Amino acid sequence: MYFGVGFVEMFLATQRTYWISKGRSRAAAHLVFFENFIAMFVIYQVANNLHNNWGLITAFALGNAIGTYINLEKVPF
């Protein structure tokens, strides 16, 4: 689950940055709205359930990295 959340979060963040660079501010603003929901979910989970669980941290970080890579390398712009 943390891998998936990390993937989606970074995929959206990378897409937002791309849209900002292309002047698509309305689309970027919509993505920021959804990114904030994801960020609040992550903050809540970390605050309540982490307890030195490095597996969760690693899964989330790996999801972030792969989400960014796929968006930059595999999604045609």
Helices and strands as residue ranges (DSSP letters): H 2-21, H 25-49, H 54-73
